[in-house]
Each structure stands twice: as structure tokens, then as C-alpha cells.
Amino acid sequence: MKYFFETYGCQMNIAESAAVEQLLIARGWEKSETAELADMAIINTCSVRASAENRIFGRLGYFKGLKDVRNKMEFAKYKSFELATKLVENGPVPLTVVVMGCMAERLLDSLKKDWPCIDYVVGTYAKHHFGEIISAVEDKKDAIPVDDTENYKFASLSYEKGAKSTFVPIMHGCNNFCTYCIVPYVRGREISRPVEEILQELDTLSRYKVLDITLLGQNVNSYHGTYNGQDINFARLLQIICDHLKETKSSIGWVRFLSSHPKDFSDELIDTIAKNDLICHHIALPVQHGSSEVLKAMNRRYTREHYLELVAKIKKAIPDVSLTTDIMMGFPTETEKDVELTLDLMNQVRFETACMYYYNPREGTPAAKMEQLPEEVRKARLQRVIDLQLIHTDEQMKKRIGQTVKVLVESVTRDNSEELLGKTAQDEKVSFKANKSLIGKFIYVTITELNGHTFKGCVCEAN
């Protein structure tokens, strides 16, 4: 049997899709490149912005039409010759449509009613029922009931077959309740994964020769667990992981983490990153805004001054660090002065890259009830931020020219079969001429030039 996956949204969704794929592969299912030929289509959804949900509604319209074609054998309406042949030979080919993720959780009670083409709506707390769902599809049973009221359970493995880089969820949920954000309402309260389970997954990934991991959580540095009778915060967890990887001679050579909240980024965490060579010196530190007044209205629980002090500490302890961030413009309380403060903060920090967007109200959040700025104002203010960040990105990346850096070789480049593509510890792309036998290995490359947002380089003779 064949499955088809569409994943939208954050890295956590990517990890959760990979965990479900592991179940399907273990049962002998094969991945279909198109939904037309799949027995089950799974859509992993996002609710962070209304635009993400609107895109899903459009896709549901497509799946409704596809189910109708397959059920009625109207193969002349479809372009796929393979599907038409399958319909002729086998008669109607059922398609099971599953919607999971944050949108599924938010619209748990209404989604299936509004879209009868959906067979299963799998909310945040019901993913562990996928084994039962797969069995029901295999046995051609009617849709089984799915309970979404149980406690959250972490998947034992979030890994895509053959991958050298993968995500490892260590937390779920969020306790922060930023006034613009829907995540706490669809993901629930923070739950930290037991240390033992994390280490077990790392051992499994090492057996698969994974080289690069990213620890995931909605607010990863508020992790809190226990290990050998001791309370474990995120800094201590990182140290345990690094010690474990070295003791077991793991294949994993790089450790990253997403996403950090500035209010929880401790001095201990900075020291842990600085003294462990396994931890990449690449930190995503979402500021969201450069005005303390706007940050207060957002309920971010830190000030502009605190953020700048934190950045100064990080740069002093980790001189080669690259910092990325998230910036939201057009929040309801934002003034022109607040915009200038944001641009000024960007000029002080010099982020390497930034995820930039303008505020869109999300139903059910406090900020949605505030008086909104005109959309054209929000877009214009965002453009000023984008224009400045493009300058900073170019400046920061050009500083890397001439440096020799460690690179994880990932693939052949798209445009030149004689060139390979890799990434640095700072998550920058580098292309270089080398033998394909280096794919899946760490090597050292000297950066020679910058082409757009991709470096070019040459492999060091030592390799």
C-alpha cells in the first residue's frame, strides 16, 4: 500500500510527520510521489497564521475532488494515465484522507463536519493512534474513533530513512501565552521528554549513521526533567547529551536546538554551548520586536535592554556565533517610534538571517481583539525591516570568505553534477568540487566566494 504526505509549518511538524512515516514504513507501506496513486493521504497542518489554514482548505478541495473521481471511476477527468489504468483494472480505489497537526487540534470538533472528505482528524494528543488507523485502512474497515483526550506521548523516533540530519523532539507545548500566538491553545502546556528516551533515540540515530541533530521544542530552553534523581534544565540536558555522544562514540557530530526564548537563555546555557565542540555555534534567538513597549504588549516577558545584554554575553563567550531571529512588524500597538527602535536593534545585533513577517490576527488570541493597524501600514513597515536585513545578511556572510570551516556534505548540486553541496555549523550552504564519495561525511572547506546566499569553496588538502 502507498502513502502520501503533505507537511506544513514548523520543524516540529516535520519531525512528527517523520515519526508517522516510520510507522508506515515498518508496516511495509511505500511512499507515493503523488496523492493520485496513494491509498492514504496525510496532511500535517499549521495554525500559526490564517494564510496557512487557508492553504489547507484549498488542498482539502483538491482531495475532495480526487476522492470523487476515484470513487466514481471518472478517470477521464484526471491526467494520470497510471490512475486511470488502476481504476479500469481494479474498480474504485479508496483514498483515506487524514488531517493532523495544529489546525486539526484547533478545529477538532468542526473540521470533519465541514469537510466530509476527511476520514480522520488527528489532534495533537491523538497521534499515538496512527497504528490503529493504519490497521483499519489495511483491513478496509470503516473509520475508527480516535480519542484526543489522553496525555501527550512522544514518538520513539522522528527520522526519515537515509537522512544524515534529523530532528529530535525534547519538549512539547508552550506556557508563555504571547498575546499574538495560538500555539499554547493548540499544543497545550509544556511537557518535557524523559532524558532516558532522548538518549535512546540518539543511540538509534547513531546506528543509522545520522551526523547532525536538532533538539526541538516550542520553547526548548525551558526544558525541565529529572535524570538519576537530579533536576535537569536545558543546559544540563545539553551537557548530558554531549557526554553521552562522546562516551558511546556516536556518529552524531553536530548538535543544534530550536527554538529558544530569550527570557530562558541562561548564563549556564551560554557556558555549556561555549565549552562543548559538539554544539553548533548557531543560535536562533527570536526577538520579535525592538521596542520594550511592544514586547510588553506581546507578553514576551523581556525588554529590549535585556535582549541586547543577552546578545552581548553570547558574543563575548562564543565569538564565532551566528545569530538568527524572528521579527514581527505591524503589531496593533506599534508606533513609528517602535519601528525605529526595531531597526536600531537590528543594526546593533547584525543578525545573519531573520524570519520576518507582518502581524495577522489569530482568532482566540488576546491581540486579535485589539484595534488593528491597516494592512498597507503593516506591509510597508515589514518591507523596511526586510530591506535592512538583506544588507546585514550580505555583510555577515561576506565576513566568512577566506575562512576554513567544517562542512557536512549533503548532496550533488542541482545545477552541476561535478559539484557537491554541504552545510556549515552555522547552517550556511557551501558548494565545491569533490568526489561523490564524500556525501554523508564531515570535511573541511575553505570558503572562496559568495554567490547569492550560497558560498563557494574548495576542499582542504587534508581531506
N, C-alpha and C positions, 0 to 999 in steps of 0.2 A: 504494500500500500504506500501511497505517496502523500507527503505533507507540503504545505506552502506557508511561509511565514512572512508577515509584514510587521516591522518593528518601528515605532515612532518614539521620539522623546529622548530621555536621558540615558546615561550609561547603565543605570540600574535596570532599565527596561531591556537593554541589550543583554545584560547578564541573566536576567530572568528568562528571556527568550532562549538563550543558550542552554539553560537548565532544562527547559521543556524539550528542546531538541534532543538532549541526551536521553530522555525517556523514550522518545520516538525511535531514535537510532537503536537503542538497546532492544527494542521490540521488533527490529527488522524493517522499520519504515525507511523509505528513501525520500530525499529532498527533491521536490519538483521545482523547476525553474519558473513555471507559470502556474497560476491558480486554475487555469482551464483544465489541467490534467490531474489535479490533486484530489485526493479523497477527503482531506481535511485542510481547511484554510484557517490559520490563526492570526488574528490581528492584535498586536500588543500596543495599547493606546496610551496617549498622553493627554493630560488635562491642564497643563501649566498655562496655556493661552487658548483663547477661544478659537483662534485660527487653526490650532492643532485638532480640536474637536471637529471643526467644520470640514477639515480634510478627511477625517474618518467617516463622517456622514456621506461624503461623496463616494468613498470607497465602498460603503455599505450598499449604495445604489448600484454599483458595479456588481457586487456579489449577489444582490437580489436578481439582477438580470441574468447572471451566469447560472444561478440555480434554476431559474425558469427555463432557460434554454436546455439545460441538461435533463430536467425532469420531463419536459415536453418533447424532447428529441428534436428541437428546432435547429438542427445543426447548420442549416443553410444561413442562419443569422450570424454564425461565428466564423472567424477567419481561420481557426486552427484546423488543418486537414487531419491532424492526429486525433483531435477531439471528435471530429465528425466520423472518422473511421471507428473510433471506440464506441460511439453511440450506435452506429449501424450494427456493429458486431455484438454488442452486449446489451443493447437496450438502454433505458435510463441509467445514468451513472450518478448516484447520490453524491452530494457535496455537503459536508458538515462544516458549518461556519462557527468559529469560536472567537469571542471578543474578550480580551483580558486587559489588565493594566489599570491605570488611574481613572480613565474615563469609564471603564466598566464598573469600578467601585463607586464613582460619583453618581452614575445613572443606573445603579444596580436594580432598582425597582421599576424603571420605565423603559430601559433600552430594548429589551426583548419584546415588550408590548408594542413599542413604536416601530420596531423593525423585525417582523416575524421571520425574516430570512435567517436570523441568528438562531442557532441551535443551543449555544451555551454562552452565558455571561459569567465570566470567572473573575470575581473581585480579588482585591489584594490578599485577603485571608483564605482564599479557596484554591490557590494554585496546587496544593498538595493533592487535589482531587483529579489531577490530569491523568494519572494512571488508570483510574476508573473510567474517565471519559474515553481514553484510547481504547480500552477493552470494549466499551459499548459500541464504538464505531466499528471495531474489528468484527464484532459479533452481529453487526447490523441491527442493534437494538434501538428503540426509541430513546430520546434524550433522557438521561437520568437526572434526578435532583442533585444540586450542588449546594452544600452548606457553607455560608460565608460568615458564620458567627464564631468559628473556632479561633484559637490563638494563632498568631503568625508563626510559620515554620520556614526556616531557611533550607534551600536546596543543598544537597550534599556536594554538588559540583555544578559550576557555571562555566562551561568550557565548550568551545567549538572545535570539532575534530581537526587536527593538524595545525591549530593556531600556536604561534610562538609567544603571543601576547594575549593576556586574558584578564577578566575582571574577577575579583573575589569579594563578594558582599560580606561586610562585617557588622553592619547595622541596618536597621530598617525603621522608617518613621521619622518624625520630627516633633520637637517640643517647643519650637521657637515662636510660631504664630506671627510671622511677619504679616503686616496688615494687607499686603497685596497678594499673598501666596496661598494657594489652595492645597499644597502638599500635606499639611498636617490633617486635613479633613479627609483626604483620600488614602493616605498612607498610615495614618494613626500615630500613636505615641511611639517614642523611641524604644527600640528593643536591640540589645547588644547580643551578638552571636557568641556562644561559648568559645573560649580560646582553643580548647581541645579540638573542636570542629574545624576551626580555621586552620590549625596546624595539619590536621588530617587531609584537608583539601589541598594544602600546599604540597604534601607528600605525594598525593595523586598526580598533581600537575607536574611535579618533578619527574615522575615515571613517564609522563607524556612528553618530556623534554621541553616544557614551557620555560622561556627565558625571562619574561617580563610580566609582572603582575601589577594590577592597580586595585588597591583596597577601596571598597565602595561603601558609601553611606550618604543619606541626605545631609547629615552633619557629622562627618566621620570623626572629627576630633572631640566629640562629646562621648565617645565610646566609654563604656563602664562595664567591666566584668570582673570575674574572680579567676584565679589560677593558683593552684597549690595553696589554697587558703588565704591568698593575698588579694586585696583590691587592685584591679588593673585599670589604669586610664589609657588613653590612646598612645601617649609617649612610651609607656611601659610595654604596651602591646607591640609597638614597632620594634622595641629592643628584643623582646622575646622572639619575634619573627626572625629578625636578623641573626640572633644567636642560633636559632633552630636551623635556618638555612645553611649556616656555616658548619654546624655540627653534623648535619646529615649529608654534607657535600652535595647540596641540591643543585639542579641545573639552573634554578632561578637566580639571575644575576642583577636584576633591577627590581626595586620595589617603589611604587608610586601610591598616591592616595587622592581621592576625590570624595566629597567636596568639603572644604574647610570653612568654618565660621570664625571670623576674626575675634569674636568675644571669647572663644575657647582655645585660641592658639597660645599655648603657654611657653614660658621660658624653657621648661623641661623638654617640651617638644622640639623647640629650636635646637637645643643642645643635642638631642638624640639624632636629629637629621644631620647635624654638622659632623658628628663623630662616627657615623656608620656609612661606609662606602657603598653599601648595597642600596641605600635610599637615594633616589634621583633628586638632584638639586633643582627641582622644577615644582613650583608651588602655585596652585590655583587658590587665590585668596579674594573671593568676591567682596568688593567694597559696596556695590550697588549705587552709591552716590557720594559726592564730595562735600555735602552740606550736613552739618550736625543736626540742623532743624529738620531736614528731610529724613535723615536717618532715624530721628526720634519719631516722626510721624509714621515711618515704616516699621517701627518697633524692632529695629536692628540691635539695640542694646549695646552700642558702642558709639563713640564720637569720631569726628574727623581726626581730631588730635590723637586719639588712641590708635587709630589705624596707621597714621603716619609714624608714630612711635614704634609700633609693631614692625612696620616695614624696615625702619632703621635698624632695629635689633636683628632682624633676619639677614639683612645685607651685611651687617658687621660680622655676624657669626658664619655666614655662608656667602663669601664674596662672589662666587660664580653662579649664584642662584638666578633663575629666570622666573619672573612673576607674571602670572596671567590673572585676569579678573572678570567680573560681570559688572556691567553698568546699565542702570535703568534710567531713562530720561522721561520727563513728562508726568511724573507722579503728581497727583492732584494738588498738593500744597506747594509745588515747586515755583520759585520766582526766578527772574533773570539773574539776581544775585547768586542764587543757588547753582545756576548753570555755570556761572563764572568760577565759583568755588570748586565745582567738579572738574572743569578744565584745568584749574590751577593744581589740584591734587594729581591729575594725570601728568602734568608737567614735572611735578616733584618726584613721582614714583617711577615714571617711564616703564610702563608695563610692556612686556614683549608682545602679547596679544590680548584681546579682550572680546568677550561675548557682549554685544551691545544691542539694545532693543528699547523700544518706547513702551510706556505703560499701557496695558489694556486691562480694563476691569474684569475680574473674575467673580461671577455670581457666588454669593455666600461668604465673601471676604469683607472685612471692615472698610477697606479702601474703595470698594465698589459703591459704597453708599455716600462717598464724598463728592463734592462738586468737581466735575472733570474738566481738564483743560481741553481746548479744541484740538482735534486730531492733527490739523496742519501745524499747530504750535509744537506738539509733541514730536512730530516728524522732523521739523526744522531743527529743534534742539538736539535730537539724536544725530542728525547729519553733521552738526558741528563736532560732536564727540567722535564720530567715525573718521572725519577728516583729520583730526588731531592724532587719533590712534594710528592711522596709516603712516603718518610721519614717524611716530615713535617706533612702530614695528620695524620700519625700514632702518632706522638708526640703530636699534638694538641688534638686529640681525647682522648688519654690516660690521659690527664690532667683533663678530665671530670669525671673520675672514682671516686666514693665516693660522688659526688655532688647529691643533690636532686633537680630535675628540673620539671617544668611544662610540661605536655605531652598532646597532642591531640590524643586520642585513635581512630585509623582508621579502623582496621580490625583484623580478626584472622590471625595468621601467616600461611604461606604456608605449612610449614613442621610439625607443631604441633597444633592440634585443641584446645589444652588447653592453648595456649599462644596467647596473643594479641600483635599487632604491633601498635606503635604510633610514632609521631614525636615531636621533641622539637622545641622551638622557633628558635633555630639555624639550623633547618631543618635536624636534625640528626635522624636516625631511632633507636627506642628502642623496644625491645621485653620483655615481662614479663607475668607471670601467673596471670590471673584475670578473673572475670566473664564477659561473653559477654555483659552483660547489660551496661558495661562501654563504649562500642563502641559509638562514636559520642559525647564524653564528655571530658572535661579537668580534669586531675587528676595530682597528684604529684608522681613521681617515683624516687627512689634512684638508681643511676647507680652503678652496682657492677662489671661489666667486659666489655671488648670489644671483640667481635667476628667478625673478618674481619672489615667491616665498619658499623656494627650494634652493638649497645650497648645492654647489658642485664641488667635487673634491677628488683626491687621488689617494689610493690605499697606501699606507705606510709600508716600507720595505720589510719591516719586522713581521708583518702578517704573511 
